[in-house]
Amino acid sequence: MLPMSFIDLGNSGARRQRDVVAVVGRRQVRTALRAGEVHLLWPGVLVDPARTTEPLTLLAAACLAVRKAIVAGPSAAYLHGLTALAPTPVHLVVPYDTHVRRRAGIVIHNASGLEHDREERHGLPVLCLERVVSDLACTLSPPDALAVLDEAFARCDEIDRPMFRRRLRERVQDRPDPRGTRIGRRLVDLATGRAASPAESWLLWLVVDLGFPVPEANVPVHDVDGRPLYRVDLGWRSLRIAIEYNGYAAHAGRKKVDEARIRDLERRGWIVIVIEVDDLKSPARLEKELYEAFARRGVDLRGRIAGTLRPLPHRAPRVR
């Protein structure tokens, strides 16, 4: 029997079973499967057992399993270097006239105009970045969509962002499926590319969805001589109101430093609202403190409208 090293699954760790059989023979493949040296992930697709959790291996295997498939959605975002979303389950898109059997771990979408937006990343067919991001802006939950948009904008130089935003707007406007385009357009306009983490994008979405004026992201704070001192996560510099997100990863072991920084900002006339991860799920404290901060600055926000950055509820069926 040939050793495992003779069953070449390529750089991706995945190959069609028939191609492997053509090289080493059916008996060798059956023996390798029984010995656990290869794994039949989906019908007709073999993968390296040591790589069954690697995203690139799973994406490559899914493309082998589904005819005419192109990587789409969060999986395509991953291939473009965006990490705000998990790449699995694997999202694939096929033409409308392609029938695909359901497979666990693969989400199938149908769409048109695929070849025009098709390119290759890591040797896999994938939709182009603009198509991926504009689709996700209209189909994901708004906080996650904004996190992806912020990552995409962060990849652009500042000088290129207005053009990138314009192209995304056009794609959202031209989507054949109008669902989600109302919020998608607003999220494209809201994205800055300045969020340091997905949580900061979620916070920006939350503040605007609560009906408050759109804040500036990564606001610089200077001393009296104009020298830069800090950057606050979100803020309204003319009102000196700031929101700081106290994420664990970025602030672990920095409690004393962070507290001293906030005290210094307050001495410089800023109102600082510190947000923890739990406030993203239950924003009552954020809403109350932010409303009070605007009131202290003489801004009346009693007429604000909340909930404009989330999908409208489906109408309940009429009862006759």
N, C-alpha and C positions, 0 to 999 in steps of 0.2 A: 504494500500500500504506500502511496506517495505521502510524505509528511505534509503537515498543514501549510508549510511555506510554499508548496507547489500550487495551492489554491489561491490564486491572486485575485483579490477583491478590489484592487486599484487604490488610488490615493484616497478616495472617498470612503472606502470600507464597504461598498455596496456594488453588487453586479447582478445582472439578470441570470437566473439559474440556467437557462438554456445556453448562455454564452460560456459559463463555467463548465457545463457538461461537454460542450464542444471541445474544450481544451483538455480536461482531465478524465472525462468519461462519467457515465451515469453511476456506475458502481462506486467510484471514488467519492462522488458527491453524497450518495446515500450513507456511506461509511462515515464521512465527515459530519453529516447531520446527526447521526446516532451518537457520535463521540462528543458532540457539542462544540466541534471545531468551527462550524459555521452555523448561522441561525437563519431560519426561513421567516423573515419578518412579515412579509405579505406574499400572497401566492405568486410564485415565479421570481421572487427577489431574495437573494442571499446577502447577509451582512456579517461583518466581523462581530462575534459576541461581545468582545471587549469594548465595542464602540456603539452599542445600541442606545446609549443615552446622549451621544454627541449630536448636536443639532445638524451639523453639515452632513453627517452620515444619514440621519433620518430624512433630511430634505432630498438628498441624492436618491435614497431608496424609494421615496414617494414618487419622485419623477419617473423612476423606472417602472413603478407599479401602475401608473395611470398614463394612458396614451394621450398624446397631444397636450399634456399638462404644462402649465407655467406657474412658477412659484408666485404667490400673491399674498396680500394682507400682511399680518404680523410676521409671517415667515419671510416674506420678501423684504420687509423693513429690516429684519436681522441680516439678510444678505447684503443690504446696503449700509450696514454698520450701525444701525439704530438699535438700541438695547432697552428702550423703555418698556417693550412688550416681550413676553415669552414667545419664542419662535414655534413652539409646539402647543397643541396639535398642529400638524402641517397643513397650511392653507394652500390649495391649488386652484387654478382657474382654467376652465376648458371652454371651447366654443359651444354655443347653444345646441348645435346638432350632434354633440358628442355624448353618448350614453356611458355613464361610469357607475360601476357597482360600488356600493358603500363599503368602506374599509375602516376599521377602528383606527383612530389616530390620524385620520385624514379628513379634512373638511373641504368639500368640493363646491366651487362657485362656477357660475356660468356668466359669460360676458361676451361682448363683441369688440372689434377693433384691437384684438390682442397682438397680432403680428406687428402692427405699427409701433406698439409700446414695448415690444419684446427686446431684451438684451441678455447678456450673460454675465453672471457673477460666480466666482468659484467653480466655473465649469458647468453651472446650472442655468436653465432658462428662467428668467425672472422679469417681472414687469419693471419698467423704468421708475426711478425715484418719484418723479412728479405724479405719475399715475397711482403709485402705491400710496403716497401721502395724501393726495386729494381724495382717494377712495376712503381711506381710514378716517379722514376728517368728517366724512358724512355717515360712517357706519359704526364707529366705535362709540363707547360712552364718551361724552364730551371731555371729562378730565383726562382720560387716557389719550384721546385724540390730540388734545393740546400738548401733552407730554411728547408725543411723537413729532408734532409740528415743531415744537421748540428744538428738539434734537436735530431735525432736518435743517432748520434755519441756522443752527449753530455751526453746521458744516459749511455754510456759505460765508464768504467775506462780507463785511458790513456793506461794502459798495454794491455787492451783487444781490442783496436781500430784497430790495424793492422789485427787481425784475423777477426773482423767484416767486415773490408773493403775487405778482401780477399773473404769472403763468398758472399758479395754483388756483387763483380766483377763476380764471378762464376755464380750467378743467372742471372745477366744481359747478360752474354755471352751465357747462355743456354736458354734464352727466345725463345719460339717457334715463336713469332712475332719479326722479326728483326728491325722493325721500332723504331726509337728512341734510339737504343742501342749504336750508335756512341757517341752521346752526353751523354747518361746515364753513359757510362764507364768513361768519362772525369769528370762528376760531382761527381761520387763516389770517384775518386782520388782527387778532389778539396776540398771536404768537410773536415772540421777540427773539428767540435764540439765545437768551441770556440766563435762562434758568439753569441752576447748577445741579439739579436733580429732578426726576419726575415729580417728587412731592412738591417742589416749588411751582411747577406748572399746575398741579392740582390746586394749590393754594390760590394762584392767580385766577383760575377758573372759578373757584368758590367765592372769592371776593366780588367778582363781577356778577356772578349769578345771584348773589345776595342783594344786588341792586346798587352797589357802591360805584363811584366813578372809577374808571380804569386806572390802576396805579402804574407807575413806572417800575420796571424790573432792574435790580442791581443798581440802586440809586447811589451815586457817589456823595460822600459827606466830606467837606473841606474845612480847614481851620480858617481863622480870620485873614490869613495871608494867602489863602487859595491853595494851600497844600493839601493833597488828598489824605484823609485819615482812615475812613472806612467805606464799605459799601453795605447798604442794607438790602435785604431780599426784595421787598416791595415797599413803595412809598410814594407820597405826594410831597415833593420837595418844597413847593410854595407854601404848604400848610405845615410842614415839618411833622408829618405823621409817618411812622414807619411800622412795618410788620416784619418780624424776624421769625423764621421757621427754625425751631430747635430740633433738627434731625439728629438721630443718634450717631450715625456714621461720621458726620462732619463735626459733631460737638462732643464726642466722648472724651472725657478727661479734660475738658476745657471750661468747666463750670465757673471757676473763679475768673478766668479771662473773659468769658462771655458776660458775666455779671458786671465786671468793671467797665466793659465796653458799653453796656446799656446805661450804666450810671453816668458815664461821660457824655453819651448822646443826650440824656435827659438834662444834664447841666448845660448843654449847648442849645436847649430849647426844643428838643424833639419829644414827641409823645411816641413811646415805643410799646408795641403790643407783641408779646412773645407767644408764639403758637407751638403747641406740641402735636405729635402725630394724632392723638385722640381727638384734637379739635377739628381735624379734617373730616372725621366721621360724625361728630356732633358739634356743629359750629355755633351753638347758641352763645357761648362765651365770646367768640370772635365777633359775632354780629353785634352783641351788646357793647363791647369795649370799643369797637370801631365806630359805632353810631355815636357813642359818648365822646370819642375823640373829635369827630367832625363837629359835634355840637359845641365843644370847647373852643373850636376855631371859628365859631359863628356860622357854620354851614348847616342849613336846615335840610335834612334828608327824609323828612316824614313822608314825602310823596314818592320815594323810590319804589321800584317794582322789582320784586325778586322772582327768580325762576325762569328768566328769559333765555338762559343758556342751557336748557335741558329740553328733551323731546316733549312735545305736547302729548298728554294722555290720550289713549285711544277712546273714541266714543263708545259707550256701552250700547249694546243693541237695544233698540226701542221695544218696549213691552206693549203688546196690543191687547 
